[in-house]
Amino acid sequence: MSATNEKTNEFLPGVLPPRASGRTLSSDRMVALRTGVVVLAVFASTFLWMAPYGIGPYQSHQEVNANICPQVFELIPKSNGALWKTLGDTYETDSFKMRAVDWLAGAVRIPTESYDQMGPVGTDPRWEKFGAFHDYLLKAFPLVHASLEVTKVNTYGLIYVWKGTSSSLKPLLLAAHQDVVPVEDTTIDQWQHPPFSGYFDGERLWGRGSQDDKSGLIGIMSAMESMLENKFQPTRTVVLASGFDEETSGLHGAQMLAPVLLEMFGENGCAMLVDEGSGYGEQFGRVIATPGISEKGYLDVMINIASPGGHSSLPPLHTSIGILADMLVNIERNPFEVHLERGSPTYKIAQCLVHTPDLPASLRRDIIHAEHNELALRRAEQELFKNPMFKNLVGTTQAIDLIHGGVKVNALPEQAWAVVNHRISTQSSVTATKRRDTELLISLASQFNLSYTAFGARITDADAPAFGTLTLSEAYTHGLEPAPVSPTGNDAVPYQLLSGTIRAAYNSHRGLSDDDSLIISPGIMSGNTDTRYYWKLTEHIFRYGHTDGARGGSIISGVHTVNEAIKVSNFVEMIRFFTTLILNVDESELL
């Protein structure tokens, strides 16, 4: 998960709500409700309670409830059913568990850290560690490398093509990245086990990348190796794309892989894409899985003030730092207007809340009626937005993250600047975000007599005398539009197939056969993955890791921080998930 886009905490669950106790809505329960909405927002998750709950005066609308957040049955491979059962039985053995430990531990032991502003491959020696990682993959997965076509892009980007027998079927595209976020030297002594040890304590495997995202990459390759050992030959081509700098925005990795993939398969040439993302966890007494169907956009705006310098003993009324401070205060006093919009991913989250047993009846009624009643929508919005994290997921956010000004204590600062980070709502755009920032500062530019330029356009008269200048520009890189929203309706076969696969993998790992065992909900990512470069390959893009991220109140262990670890039982379940996905996609005639 990209460090540049600060996904560290963006889909980690918080404190889970208590189970319903049958009491009236106390302040503690309201806190639990709000906390639960946080979890749903961060996990972008929601679920359907199969037998509808009472909704007070609106009993006649229970038919409507049944159509909200519809679920699918578990999808168990049929023509590949014998292989699926054989592999499932294998995955349950202790010997396979230890094999999975060895696979993942070996990958963790190679410190494939990526850093901001690394030089090009071939000039920056820090890339060379990925060569050792490739050597490890070749040794650990010999059948994968003997049976699949391997293409290397920009030296360390990897494309594996497992050719199917039918060239008429669009391939399944899987993605996972090789790199990990760096480990700070000052934090090493805080790790329970060394960060690149791959230590297995009998339950968890410890180390940087054990969750993000070597578990995904090694999970896919472990599934492929196991299937090849059982002589599986796919009908549909399976592709694995693996970048090596996702944590620093993928400029050298996925950005280079994308045109090669486009040349190989063409625009909309893939049936579906599954990359890293959130997983499943227990919320409100039910387990919910949350494949991400979109990602928020991204924009960094630099605000630069320039004004005359001089000795600090003869100051003007306002220095460049003082002017900048006024503007930053004005920005924070004016957050973006946020509304819950029908049809948006976050609206779907809200809709699905009606099927949770702990939701207050009044909020349930308002959400049900919100589809056709504006007042009900605004009441529901008002209640849901009491939780700031849910509100942040819905709207465009702003965070002043960097500031600089002045060089000496007795010299007037000739320049001061700050950078504002925006995560752009799926219902907005980069252009709309720039326009709002530009308009917000016009009055202050006039008040301080500044010549104003925003994103290359003159806002004030170029010939008018001015005390200084105000310049707005994109910082570091161009903005990223919100990702297209993947279809999730009843006729969206890829989403339905993924949902049935999630349920089948979850159930089979636990010996269940219950279609009510968990809920699959559309989710949304507030950060960005390598999928940002793959939009042209398919409209069916999902960010999902089948990771047990919040069961029993735990959090995803140490992602982007100390003590990153994964339960080996969870890692084996990930292998089962990728196996089930490949087999289900292989025999689907509808993709």
N, C-alpha and C positions, 0 to 999 in steps of 0.2 A: 504494500500500500504506500502510495507516494508520500514521502516525507515533505516534498516541496508543497504538496497540497494538504498537508497536516491532517492525514487521516488517522493519526495515532489514536484519537479518542472518539472518532466520529461514528463507529458502529460498535462501540463497547457498551454493554448494558450497565445500567446503574443498579441501585438497590431495588430489589424486586418488591412488588406490593404484597401484602399479606393476603392469605386466602379469605374469602368472604366468611363473615362470622354471623350473619343474620341480624346484626345490630343496625340501628339507624345510622345515617352518615355522620360520623364523628369527625372532628378535626384530624385525627390520626388517619382515618380512612380517606379523607380528602387528600391528605398528603400522599397516601398510598396510590390513590387514583392518579394524581399528577405525576408521581414517580413512574407509574405504569405507562402513562402516555409518553414520558421521556424515553422509556425503553422501547416503546413501539416506534417512536420517531427515529431514535438513533439506529435501531435495527430496521427501521422502515417496515414495520411488520403489523399484521392484523390477522384475525382468523374468523372462521364461521363456526358457530356452535350448532351442531347438526339438528338438534331439537330446539326450535325457537323458544326464547324466554318471553315471559309476559311483558307487555309494554303498556300497562295501565289502560287509559281510555282509548288507546289506538289498537285494540285487538284486531280490528278488521284489516290491519296492514301487515299481518304476519305473512301473507303471501308475498308481499314485497320483500320481507326479510330473507326469504328463501332464495331470492335472486341476487342478494348482495354477497359479494365475496364467494362465488360458487366454487365448490371443490370437485376434484376428480378422484376416482378410485386409484388404488395403487396399480402401477403398470409393471407387470412382471413379464420378462421376455418369454415368447412362446416358441417360435422356431429355434431360438437359441436357449430355450429353457433348460435343457439338460446341462449345457455348459455353465449356465448361470447357477444352477444348483450345485454342480461339482465345485465351482470356484467358491461359492458361498460356504460350503462345508470346509473347504481348505482354509478360508480366511478365519474360521473359528478355532483352528488348531493353535496350540502353543508354539509349534515349530514355525508356523507362518508369522505369528506375532514377533518372534525373535528375528525372523528374516526382515520384516518391516522395520524393526528397530535398527538393524544393521544398515539398511538402505538409507534411511533418513539420517541416522547418526553420521554416516560417512559424508553426506552432503553438508551437514551442519559444520563439520570440522574444517571445511575449506572456507575461509573468511572472505566471501565475495561482497565486500562492502563497496557501495558506490557513494561518491561525494558530490556535493554541489560544485559546479563550475570545473569539472574535470576536463582536461584537454582531449583532443581527438585520439581515437584508438591508433596506436602506433607511435604516438608521441608522449603520452602520459603513461609511465610504467605501472601505475596503479591498476590498469586494466589487465595486466598480465596474469593475475590470479585466476581469471576466468579460464585461461588455458588449462590450468590444473584442474579446475572444476569439470571441464569437458573431458579430460582424461579419466576422471572419476566416473562420470556418466557412462563412458564407453566400457569401462571395466565392470560396473555394477549392473548394466543392462545390455548384455551381449546380444540377445535376440532382437531387441529393439533396433540396435545399430546394424545388425546383419540383415534385417527384414524390411526396414523402413528406409525410404530415401531421405538423406540428410543434406540440407542446404545451409551453409553458413553465410550470414549477411553482416558486413562490417566486422568481420573476424569472429565475433562472439555471439551474435544473434543466431538463433537456431530455428529451423523449420523442419519438422519431421513429417513426412507424408507416408501414411499407411494406405497404400492403394487398394481400393475395393475392386470387386470383379465387375461392377456395373458403372461405367463412366457416365451414364445418364443421370445418376443421382448426385445431388449437391452434397458436398462433404460436410461433416461435422468439424467445426473449428474449436479447439480447446486452447487456452492460453494460460501461461503462468510465467513468473519472472524469476531469474536466477539470482539477482542481487538482493542484498539486505541493507538495512540502515546501519551506519557505523556504531560501534560501541565506544563510548567515551572512556578514555583511560582512567578518568577520575571516578568512574562508577564500577570498575571491575571488581573491587573488593566488596561490592554490595550484592554480587551474584551469589546465589547459593551454590552454584557449580559454575566453573569457568565458561564464559559465553560461547566459546567455540570448541567445547569438549564433546558435545553430543552425548552427555552423560545420561544413562538410563537408570533410574532408581527403583525399577520394578513396576512403576505405574506411569511416570512421566519421563519424556525425553526432553532434556534441557539444552538451550542454546539459541543464539541469534539465528532467525530464519526457520526455527522449528514450527512456527505458526505462519509467519509472513515472509516469503511465500514458498519456501522449499517444501513444505508439506503438500502444497498444491502440485508443484512440478514433480516431485518424487512420487506423489500419490498417483498421478496420471501415468507416469512411466512404470510404476509397479504394477498397475492394472494391465497395461499393455504387455509387459514381460510375462505376467501370469497367463494372460490369454494366449500369447504366442507359444508358451510351454504346453498349452493344451490344443495346439494346432488350429487355432481359430484364424479363419481368413475372412475379413469383412467383405460384405457386399457393397457397402457405402464407404467411400474414402474417409479416413480420419486424419486430421491435421493437428499438429501441436506446434504452436508458435511461442517462442520463449525469448523475451527481451532480457537485457542485462543492466538496465538503469531505470527501471520503473520508479524507484524511490527518488529519483532526481528528474522526473517528468518524461523519461523515455526518449530523449532527443537523439541518443546514439543507438538505441535498441529498437523499440517498437516503431518509432517513426521511420526507421530504415527498413524494417520488416514489411510494413504496410504496402508500399508500392510493389514489392516482390510478390507478396500474396495476391495483390490485385492483378498482377500480370499472370500469375498462375491460374487463378480461378475466375477472374472477371468481376465486374460490379454486380452485387447481389448474388455472387456465385457460391455462397456458403448457405447451408440450410439453417444453421444457428451457431451462435458463439457463446461459450461459457468461460468466463475468466474469474479471477479471485473476487471475493465479496463477502457479505455477511453470511451467517449460517442459520442455526436454529437455537432456540432456547425456551425455557419454560416461562410463560407470562400469564398472569391471571389464572393459574391452575391448568393451563394447557400449553403444549409445546407448539411453537409456531416457527415455520421456516420462511425466510424472507429473501427470495431471489430479487436482486436489484434490477429494475427495468429502465432506469435512467440515472443520470448523474447531474448534479448542479453544475452550472458554468463557473468560470473563474476569471477574475480580472484584478490586477494590481495597478493602482493609480498613484502616480507620484505627484505630489503638490510641491512646487518649488517657488519660493519667494526670493527675489533679488532686490536689494536696496543699497543706497550709498553707504560706504564704510567710513571710517574715521576713528578718532580717539574717543574712548568711552566717557571721558570727562565732559564731552560736548554732545550728548545724545539727542536724537530726535524724540518726539513723543512716543513713537513706536518703532522698535527695531524689527528687523526681518523675523527674528524669533518670536517677538511679541505678536506680530501680525499673523504668523503661522499658527501660534497658539489660539488666537481668536477663531481662526478658520477651523481648526480641529475641534474646538469646543462646539462650534456651530454644526459641524458634521454629526457629532455625537448627540446633539440635541434634536437632530432631525433624522431619525432612522427611516428606512424605506417603508412606505405604506404597504401593509401586508393583508391579503385577503385569501381565504380558502376558496378556490375556484372549482366549480363542478368539472369533473373529467380529469383533473390533475392527479398525479400519483399520490399526493398527500391527501387529496379528497377521498381517494379509494381507501387510504388508511383509516380515515375518519368513518367512512361508511361501514367498514368491517368491524368497527368497535361496537356496533349495535348487537353483535352476537356474543359479546363477552359478558359473563354473568355478574361481574362486579361494577358494571357501568351504571351510574345513577339513571333512574327511569326517565327523568326529564331530559337529560342529554341524549338518551337513546331515542326518545320520541322526536327531538329536534333533528337529529341526524337522519332519521328515517324520512321526515317530511322535508328535509333540506333540498332534496332532488327537485321539488316542484314548488317550494315555498321560500321566498327570499328572507322573510323574517326568521324562519326556523334556521336557515343557513347561517344568518348573522348571529343568532343566539348560540348556536353550536360553536361557531368560530370564536365568539367571545369567551366561552367556557374553555375551549381547548387551548386558546392562546394565553390562558393564565399560566400555562407552562411555557417558559421562554424557549426551551429547547425545541419543542414542537413548532412554535412560531418561527424559530430560526430555520427549521427544515422547510417550512412552507415558503418563506419569502427570501428576498435578496438581503444578504447581511453585509455589514461593514465592520472592519476591525482595523484600528490604527496600530500597526505592528512595528514600524520603523520610524525613527526621527533623528535628525542631525542638524546642527547649526553652530556656527562660530568656530574660531580657531585659537582665540587668546582672550584672557579675561579682561584686558584693557583695550581691546579692539572691537569696534562695532561689527557685528556679523554682516557680511555682505551677502550671505546666502543662508537659507535654511530650507530644509525639505523634510517631508514625511511621506510614507507609503501607506496607503489604505488598501487592505485586502477585501475583495468582494467575492462572496459565493452567490452565484446568480440563480434565482428561482427558475425552475423548469418552465414557468409561464412567462418569463421575461427574456432579455437578450443583452448582449454586450453593448449594443447601440443605446438601448434604453437606459442602461446603467451609466454610461458616459454622459448622456443627456441630462440625467438627474444630477450628477455630480457637478456638471458645468453650471446648471441653473442655480444650484444651491449657493454658489460662491459669488454670483454676480454682484449682489448688493454689497458684500464686503470688499470686493475689488474696487467698487466705486467709493466706498467709505474711506478707504486708505489710499485712494488715488493711484491705483495700480493699472498698468497696461496688461490686459488679460488675453491670454491665448490658451485654448483648450483643445488638445488632441489635434493640433495642426491648424486649427481655425481661429481667426482673429475674432474676439468677442467685443473688444472696445476699439475705438477709433485709433488707428495706428499713428496718426499725426498729432493726437492730443498730448499735451505735456503730462508727464506722470512722475510720481515719486520713485516708483520701482516697477517691477514686473511680477505677475502671477502666471505660472505656466502649469497646466495639467497635461500629463502624458502617461502612456502605458509604461510601467516600470518593468524592466528586464525582459519581458516577453509579451507577445500579443495575447489578447484575451481569448478565452475559450468559451464558445457558446454552450448552453446546456445540451446534454446529449439527447438525441431523439428518443422518444418513449417507445419501448418495445410493445407490440400488441399483446393483450392478455385476455381478450374476449373468448367466448365459447368456440369461435372458429379459428382461434390463434393456436394452431397445432403445436408449434415449438414450445410455447408456454405450457400447454396442457401436457405435453410429453414430459417436459422437465418436472412439472408438478407431480405427475404419477411416478416418475423415477425417484424423486426425493422421498415420497411416501414408501415406495417399495424398498429402497435402501435402508431407510430408518426402521421399517418393520422387520425386515429380514435380519438385521443386525441384532435385534432384540427377540427374535422368535415370535413376532406378533403377526396377526392377520386381520387387524382392525383398521377399517378405513376411517375411523374416528380417532386414530392415535395421535395425529398432529394436524395442524392447519398450515396450508401453504398460502402465503400472502404476497402480492406484489410489493416490492420495496423500492427504496430510492437511496442513492449514494450522495452524500453531501460532499465527498471528495472525488477524486478522479483516478482511474486505472489506465492501463495500457489500451483499453478499448477505445479511448479517445481517438486513436489513429485508425481504427478498424470499421468506422461507421459505414463505409462504402461496400463492405464485404457482405453484409446482411442487415436486415432491419430487426432481426431477432437476436438481440444482445442481452445476455444475462450475467450479472455479477453475483456469484454464489460459490461458497466454499465448503458447504456441508460440514461446518465446524460447530461443535457444541460450545457456543459462546457464552451462555448465561444460565445453564442448568443449575438449579439449586442456589442461585444467587451469586455464583462465581462470575468472574470476568475472564475475557480472553487473556491468557496469562502473558504479561510482559511484552505485548506487541509494541515495538518501538521504544522499549525501555528495559529496565533490568529484569532478570528472571523470566525471560520468555521461555515458555515450555508448552508441550502438548501431551495430553493423555494418549498413550499408545493405542488404547482401545478406540479412541476417536480417530486416530490416523488410519487404523485398519478399516474403520467405517468409511472414511474418505475413499480408500481404495475400492471398497465395495460400491460406493456411489458412482465412481467413474466407470467401473466395470458395467454396472447396470445401465448407465447412460449410453455408453458405446453400443451395448447390445440392443437396447430399445431403439435407438436412432437407426441402427443397422437394419432392423426389420420393419421400420415404418415405411408405408407406401404413400403417406400423405405429405411428407416434408418436401 
